Each structure stands twice: as C-alpha cells, then as structure tokens.
C-alpha cells in the first residue's frame, strides 16, 4: 500500500492520463462515427460496450508491451518509437475519420470501435507502457496502468470536446505532451539492459536522458512543423 502513495506512482498516473488524452483524443470521434447509424435506443449501448471492449483490449496489449520491454534492445526500440510519436504530435496532419465505416447493427458498431481503437492505440500502448516503467515497484505497474486508463476514460469520452478546444486555444498543451513522450523515451532508453553496463544507474542519469529526449522532440517537431507550414503556404 505504501508503494501506491509514492510520488513516483502518482507522477506515472499523471503521465498515463495525459498520454491517453493527447494520443486518444480521437477515440471519442471514432466512437461517435461508429455509432452514428445505430437506432437512438442502441447508441448508448454501442458507446458503452465499444469503449469497454477497446479499453480491455488496450490493457491486454499494454501487459504484453510491458513484458516485452524487459528484453534487451526493445526499450531502445520503444524509445525511438516514442520520440517519433512525440515529434508527429507537434506536426499537423490530415484527418481521415470520414473513411470510417459505420454499422446499423449493435455488434457491428462495437466491432468497428474495437478494431479502430486497436489500429489507433499503438502509440498509446507504447507510451503508457513506457510511463509505467517509472512507477517504482514492479508489482504495481499493471494496477497503475488500469487505474490511469479508468481515470482517462470519462475525460476522453465525455470531455473530449472541451479537451480539444483547450488544445486549440493553448497549443502549449500539445507541445508539453510531445515533450513528455520525449522525456519517457529518454528515461526508457537508459534503462535498457543493453545500456546499463555503459550508463551510470543513477537518478541524475535518467533525468538528463529525459531532458535530452524532451528537447529533441521539441526541436525536431518545431522544425518539421515550420517546414509543413511553409510547404502548405
């Protein structure tokens, strides 16, 4: 119980919630589109069961991701992916939700939500698994992941409009999210079994690597975003 009250635990919870909001903000849009052809009396059921199925699938994927991150080199690969995801977060891209096929049957809509979430959740899974690595005691990592996801569900499903408006009004939120992924990438890389013999196992090393990863995402993401803007102009 004491491990659940440590600053590291609650810091990791905050990171998981922020990652799931920033990278899962599209989930509410997907849910709405998948259920748009359902009869009104079935829409609530479609939203509830589709969301529940998608979250359950994500927990399973995160469990496997966290297990795989114990193997040599995979934390380095995860760190590189997180850096790329963080950079992409800072670069505007086209929205293709209109291609999502809606179903007029409850099970069809639920399947659409789960499949779409599976395709879209790769970044969430890697980010959340990486954040959970810094939670402290290994036995509390999965409860931490589940708790973080449960906290973020209502925010995504019912508060997504407000969150998206805040992101539009305060772009610094998106920048901070990208830098957070860079921070996690840096701390993840230096904790890989392959890197341990060459990197001092100290808190200062992880902080330095985290800051370096955050700055790398900020610099590269800003440069690419400016190039994208100039190309469109």
N, C-alpha and C positions, 0 to 999 in steps of 0.2 A: 504493500500500500504506500510505503514511503517513496518508492520509485515513481509513483503516479503524481506525487506532489513536487517533484523536482522542476527547476526552471527549464532544464533540457526537454522534459516531457511536454510542457505547455508551449515551449517555443516550437517544437516539432508539430504540435497540434495546429498552432497558428500558421505554420508553413503549409501544412496539408490543406487547410481550409482555403488559404489564399491561392494555392496552386489549382485546387479544384474549381474555384470560382473563375480564375483567369482562363484556365485551359478548358473548363467545362461550361463556359457561358453559353455555348451553342446548344447545349443539351436541351434547354427549355424550348428553343426554337424547333429542334428536331422532334421533340415530344408533341408540340402543337401541330406541326405539319403532318406527323404520322397519324394523328387522331382527327384530323380535320374532316374526314369523310365519314366518321362514325356517327350514328344517331346520337342526339344530345344525351339520351339517358345512359349511353355506354361510354361517353367521353371520359368521365371521371374515373371509371374502372380502368379504361385503357391507360390513362396517365399514371394511376397508382401502380397497376401491375407491371406496366412497361418500365417505370422508374425502378421498382423493386427488383425486377429481373436484371436490369442494366447494372444496378449497384452490386447485386450478388455476384454477377459475372466479373465485375471490376475487382471485388475483394479476392476472388479466386486468382485472377491474373496477377494482382499485387503480391499475393502469397508466393506464387511461383517466381515472380521477379525478384523478391527479396531473397529467396533461396538461391537463385542463380547468381545474385550479386556476391555470394560468398566464394565463388570460384575465381581463380586468377584471371586477370585481364578483363573480366566482364564489368568491373566497376569502372575501368578506364573507358571501355566502350560506352557504358551508360553515361559517363561524364561527358564524352564527346557529343552524344545524342542530346543531352540536356543543354549543352552550350548551343547546339544548332536550334533546338526548340526555343530557347530564350531569345536568340537572335531573330528567329522568324516572328516571334511575338511583337518585336519592335518594327517589323516591316509590314506595311499594309498589303493585303491580298484580296482577291476577288471572292465574293460569297456565292457558293453554288448550292445553297439549300433548296433552291427551286427544283432541282433534279430529283429530290426525294419523293419516292412513290408512296402515296397514302393508300390505306386499305379501308374498305367499308365494313370489314369484319373485325371483331374484337381481337381474336387471336392473331390475325394478320397485322393489325396495328401494333400489338405487343411485340411480335417478332421483328417488325420494322424498327422499333425503338431499340431493341436489344442489339440487333445486327449493326445498326448505325452507330450506337454507342461503342460497340466493340471496335469498329473501324476507327472511330474518333478518339478512343481512350488510350491509345498507345503512349502519347505524351503524358497524360495524367498518370498512368501506371508507373512509368519510369520516374517521373518527378516525385510522386508520393513514396515510392519505394526508396528513393534516394533520401528524402526528408526523414523517413522513419529510421534510417541508419544512424541518425544523430540523436535518437531518443534516449539513449542510455542503455538500460538493461534489456538484453535481447528478448527476454520472455514477455516484455510488454509492447513489442513492436506491432504485432497484429491487432491487439486491443486498441492501440493508438490509431492505427490506420482505420479501423472500423469506426471508432469514435469521431475521428476527423471527417470521415465521409458522411456519417449521420448528421453531424453539425452543419455540413455544407449543403446537404440535400434541400432543406427548405429554402436556403438562401438562393440556390440555383433555380429551383422550380417556381417558387413564388416571388422571389425578389430579383430575378434576373433583369427585369426591365429597369429597375432602379439602379442595379449594379452597372448595367450597360450605359445608362445615362451618366452615371458618375464617371465612368471611364471616358466617355466622350467629352465631358466637361473638364475632367482633370486627367490628362494623358499621363501625368506623372505616376498614376496608379499602374498603368501598363508597363511603364519603364521600370518601376520598382519590382514588378512581378518578373520581368525578364532578368533583372539583376539578381533576384532571389534564386532563380534557376541556375544562373552562373555561379552563385555562391555555393549552392548544393553540389554543382558539378565539380568545383574545385575541391571541396572537402571530401567528395566521393573518390576522386582520383588519387589523393594522397593516402587513402585508407585501403587501396587495393593491395592484396597480398604481395603482388609483384613489386610495388613501390615501397613497401615497408622497410626492406633492408637498406634502401638508399635515402629515405626521408626520415628525419627525426620524428618519433612518435610523441608529439607534444601538442598542447592546445594552440600554441603560437603558430605552429606549422599549419594546422588546419585553418586558423583564422587568416593567415597570409594567403593560403591557397584559395580560400573562399573569396577574399577581396580581389585577388587576381582574376578569378573566374567572373565575378560580377562586373569588373571593369572591362574585361574582354568582351562580354556581351554588350555592354553599353556602347563601347567604341565601334565595334563591328556593326552592331544593329543600327546605330545612328548613321554611319557612313552609307550602309545599304539603303536605309530609308530615304536619305537625301538623294541618292542616285535614282531610286524609284520615282521620287517626286519630279526630278529634273527630266527623266525619260517621258513621264506622262505629260509634262508641260510642253 
